[in-house]
């Protein structure tokens, strides 16, 4: 195998080693006033070294027989063409992952105002079970109510009693008509 290609493969292997260190150990941290972020982050350095190494090795395999210095220069140029977009992509991806918005930890305060439905009947003053939609998730809680609530009743959380139980009120429409028209005629 060509010694120039072996040297470029070694540089690419060093890039992979830096990537493994970045994945296992994380960022090394700040070194004095230099912040190890952006283009100087471990993923960016790993992508840059890997791009130069493997891109240069691929170029040496495709180039015709040229003098050593010319082969090294052309392989280095090809490696840079591969490495720069890879490093820029690593910086961008790292920034997107670092700055990704996430939901805060679910606390009792976040349950206030949550809406849901009664799963097992809630007797007046007793415990039943409700399913609440909280932060995009469906969660089950024990529930108390001042009035009895049958299963299927839509509810609204007005208080958090404990980490696993809530005080709810019905949000079902009140009907005053004791004998609704079974035919469902409309005016």
Buried (B, 14 or more C-beta within 10 A) or exposed (E): EBEBBEBBBEBBBBBBEBBEBBEEEEBEEEEEEEEBBEEEBBBBBBBBBBBBBBBBBBBBEEBEEEEEEEBBEBBBEBBBBBBBEBBBBBBEEBEEEEEEEEEEEEEEEBBEEBBBBBBBBBEEEEEBBBBBEBEEEEBEBBBBBEEBBEEEBBBBBBEBBEEEBBBBBBEEEEEEEEEEEEEEEEE
